[in-house]
Amino acid sequence: MADIKAADVAKLRKMTGAGMLDCKNALKETECDFEQAIDILRKRGQKIASKRAERDATEGAVIAITNEENTKGALIVLNCETDFVAKNDDFINFAYSVAKVALENMPADIEALKALTVDGKNIGEEVITQSGVIGEKIELSFYGKEESPYVIPYIHPGNKLATLVSLSLGDIELQIAKDIAMQVAAMSPVSVDKSNVPQKIIDKELEIGREIAIQEGKPEAIIDKIAEGKLNKFFRENTLLNQSFIKDNKISVADYLKQVDKALTVNSFVRFALNN
């Protein structure tokens, strides 16, 4: 039996919004596997505040920038141990300098980014050097990029959350692009559209839907239909183009884009939020 720490229970409660006792029991059953614990809570009908955990990170800065033409962008996450350091100007400036190198070079992945140089110094080595200067563990933990006719960045105040969104057309108003970037930030979609949702997530949602229907005593003949209905609701709430538009919940994001131009859509996006 795993040792269930109060901090783990509190973390699961923060991730899900479920009760403390329910969280503790779910962690016991799964031996502290948070993903499985979330599934157990959902199968038991718990209303989960967040259907999936954010990426595992603590303090730091999430930075998203684009070139002047808004045709490509880079998003990086530089982690530290305390919020005090995360707000330090030198730390934030270093994070921006790494993001600029990423934007200029558009490396294939984070390891390729670490191999590049910032101010003539290897980025991977400079991160370690900064750890010694600041006195805390510093880590470059994430890098994402976008390239399309129009890429728009958004950084939420405080540098804890950022997004990059690629749009299919370049000749659109800045505010329209910002609306979509803020939609991604606020609503945390799992994908652009339901066709982009990984099969693993679809299978899990169907399983949870069936389990809930069974627990509610629904007839066997309609359990699969109920599960499909819950899956479609999941798509509406968690895929960007099908979500209600945050500025007008009477229309979807797809509808909003079509009002601007029938050819306008979202190609892809990157989103990262720090746990805090």
C-alpha positions in Angstrom: 0.0 0.0 0.0 1.4 3.4 -1.1 2.1 6.0 1.6 -0.5 8.6 0.9 0.9 12.0 1.8 -1.3 15.0 2.6 0.4 17.0 -0.1 -0.6 14.3 -2.7 -4.2 14.5 -1.5 -4.1 18.3 -1.7 -2.6 18.1 -5.2 -5.3 15.8 -6.5 -8.0 17.9 -5.0 -6.5 21.0 -6.6 -6.4 19.1 -10.0 -10.0 17.8 -9.8 -12.0 19.8 -7.3 -13.1 16.5 -5.6 -13.5 16.1 -1.9 -10.4 15.4 0.3 -11.6 11.9 1.4 -12.6 10.9 -2.1 -9.1 12.0 -3.3 -7.4 10.1 -0.6 -9.3 6.9 -1.3 -8.7 7.2 -5.1 -4.9 7.6 -4.4 -4.9 4.6 -2.1 -6.6 2.4 -4.8 -4.2 3.5 -7.5 -1.1 3.6 -5.3 -0.6 7.3 -5.9 -1.1 7.1 -9.7 -2.7 10.5 -10.3 -4.0 9.8 -13.8 -5.7 6.6 -12.7 -7.0 8.4 -9.6 -8.7 11.0 -11.8 -10.3 8.3 -13.9 -11.7 6.6 -10.7 -13.1 9.9 -9.5 -14.8 10.5 -12.8 -16.2 7.0 -13.0 -17.8 7.4 -9.6 -19.6 10.5 -10.9 -17.4 13.1 -9.3 -17.6 16.4 -11.1 -14.0 17.0 -12.0 -12.9 20.7 -12.3 -10.0 19.8 -14.6 -10.3 16.8 -16.8 -6.5 16.4 -17.2 -3.5 17.6 -15.2 -1.4 20.4 -16.5 2.2 19.5 -17.3 4.1 18.7 -14.2 6.0 21.8 -13.4 6.5 24.1 -10.4 7.6 27.8 -10.6 9.2 29.6 -13.5 8.3 31.6 -16.6 6.4 30.5 -19.7 7.4 32.7 -22.7 5.8 32.9 -26.1 7.1 35.1 -28.9 6.7 35.5 -32.7 8.7 37.2 -35.4 7.7 40.6 -36.8 5.7 39.0 -39.7 3.8 36.8 -37.3 4.6 33.8 -39.4 6.4 31.7 -36.8 6.6 31.5 -33.1 8.4 29.8 -30.2 7.2 29.0 -26.7 9.7 28.0 -23.9 9.4 27.1 -20.2 12.2 28.0 -17.8 11.6 26.5 -14.4 13.0 27.5 -11.0 12.2 26.6 -7.4 10.5 29.7 -6.0 8.1 32.3 -7.1 10.5 34.9 -5.8 13.1 33.9 -8.5 10.3 33.5 -11.1 9.5 37.2 -10.8 13.2 38.3 -10.9 14.0 40.5 -13.9 17.3 38.7 -14.6 15.5 35.3 -14.7 12.7 36.6 -16.9 15.2 38.3 -19.3 17.2 35.1 -19.5 14.0 33.2 -20.4 13.2 35.7 -23.2 16.8 35.4 -24.5 16.4 31.7 -24.8 13.0 32.1 -26.5 14.6 34.5 -29.0 17.2 31.9 -29.9 14.5 29.3 -30.3 12.6 31.7 -32.6 15.6 32.6 -34.7 16.6 28.9 -35.2 13.4 26.9 -34.9 15.3 23.8 -33.7 13.6 20.4 -34.0 13.3 19.7 -30.3 14.4 20.9 -26.8 17.7 19.0 -26.9 18.5 20.8 -30.2 17.6 24.1 -28.5 19.9 23.3 -25.5 22.8 22.8 -28.0 22.4 26.3 -29.4 24.1 29.4 -28.0 22.8 32.5 -26.3 25.2 35.4 -26.1 28.0 33.1 -27.3 27.3 30.5 -24.6 25.8 27.0 -24.9 22.2 27.2 -23.7 22.3 23.9 -21.8 25.5 24.9 -20.0 24.3 28.5 -19.3 21.1 27.1 -17.6 23.4 25.2 -15.2 25.5 28.4 -14.7 22.4 30.4 -13.9 21.5 27.8 -11.3 24.8 28.6 -9.5 24.3 32.3 -9.9 20.7 32.4 -8.6 21.2 29.6 -6.0 18.2 27.5 -7.2 17.7 24.7 -9.6 17.0 26.1 -13.1 15.7 23.9 -15.8 14.7 24.5 -19.4 11.8 22.0 -19.4 9.7 22.7 -22.5 9.9 24.0 -26.0 7.2 24.3 -28.7 7.0 26.0 -32.0 4.5 27.0 -34.6 4.8 28.2 -38.2 1.9 29.2 -40.5 0.4 32.2 -42.4 -0.4 33.8 -39.0 1.0 32.8 -35.6 -0.3 34.7 -32.6 1.3 34.5 -29.1 -0.4 35.2 -25.7 1.2 35.4 -22.3 -1.1 35.6 -19.3 0.0 38.2 -16.8 2.6 36.7 -14.4 4.2 34.5 -17.1 2.6 31.3 -15.7 0.6 30.5 -18.8 1.2 31.1 -22.5 -0.1 30.0 -25.9 0.9 30.0 -29.6 -1.8 29.6 -32.2 -1.4 29.0 -35.9 -4.1 30.3 -38.2 -4.7 29.4 -41.8 -4.9 32.9 -43.2 -2.4 35.8 -42.7 -4.5 38.8 -43.6 -6.7 39.1 -40.6 -7.2 41.6 -37.8 -4.9 41.3 -34.8 -7.8 41.3 -32.3 -9.3 38.3 -34.0 -6.1 36.3 -33.7 -5.8 37.4 -30.0 -9.3 36.2 -29.3 -8.4 32.7 -30.4 -5.1 32.7 -28.5 -7.0 33.8 -25.3 -9.6 31.1 -26.0 -6.9 28.5 -25.9 -5.4 30.0 -22.8 -8.7 30.1 -20.9 -10.4 26.9 -22.1 -7.4 24.6 -22.4 -8.6 22.4 -25.3 -7.0 19.0 -25.8 -6.9 19.5 -29.6 -8.0 21.7 -32.5 -10.9 19.5 -33.6 -12.3 16.1 -32.6 -10.4 14.5 -35.5 -7.2 15.4 -33.7 -8.1 13.8 -30.4 -5.8 10.9 -29.7 -7.6 7.5 -29.8 -6.3 6.8 -26.3 -8.3 9.7 -24.9 -11.4 8.7 -26.9 -11.3 5.2 -25.6 -10.9 6.4 -22.1 -13.9 8.8 -22.4 -16.1 6.0 -23.8 -15.0 3.7 -20.9 -15.8 6.4 -18.3 -19.2 7.1 -20.0 -20.1 3.4 -20.0 -19.1 3.0 -16.3 -21.2 6.0 -15.3 -24.2 4.7 -17.2 -23.9 1.3 -15.6 -23.6 2.8 -12.1 -26.8 4.9 -12.8 -28.6 1.7 -13.7 -29.2 2.4 -17.3 -30.5 -0.5 -19.5 -27.7 -2.5 -21.1 -29.1 -1.8 -24.6 -28.5 1.9 -24.4 -25.2 2.0 -22.5 -23.1 2.4 -25.6 -25.4 5.2 -26.9 -25.1 7.1 -23.6 -21.3 6.7 -23.7 -21.3 8.1 -27.3 -23.4 11.1 -26.1 -20.9 11.8 -23.3 -18.1 11.6 -25.8 -19.7 14.1 -28.0 -20.2 16.4 -25.0 -16.4 16.0 -24.3 -15.7 17.0 -27.9 -17.8 20.1 -27.6 -16.1 21.2 -24.3 -12.6 20.1 -25.1 -11.8 20.6 -28.8 -11.0 24.2 -29.8 -13.2 24.6 -32.9 -16.2 23.0 -31.1 -16.0 25.0 -27.9 -18.3 27.8 -27.1 -16.6 31.1 -28.0 -15.7 32.9 -24.8 -16.9 36.3 -26.1 -20.2 34.9 -27.3 -21.2 31.5 -26.0 -24.1 31.3 -28.5 -21.6 30.4 -31.2 -18.7 28.0 -31.5 -15.1 29.0 -32.2 -15.5 27.5 -35.7 -18.6 29.7 -36.3 -16.7 32.8 -35.1 -13.9 32.2 -37.5 -16.3 31.5 -40.4 -17.9 34.9 -39.8 -14.5 36.5 -40.4 -13.7 34.4 -43.5 -15.0 31.0 -44.6 -11.4 29.8 -45.2 -10.2 30.8 -41.8 -9.5 28.1 -39.3 -6.9 27.0 -36.7 -4.1 24.8 -37.9 -2.6 23.9 -34.6 -1.6 25.4 -31.2 0.8 25.1 -28.3 -0.3 25.7 -24.7 1.6 25.5 -21.4 0.5 26.3 -17.9 2.6 26.0 -14.7 1.1 24.4 -11.7 0.7 27.0 -9.0 
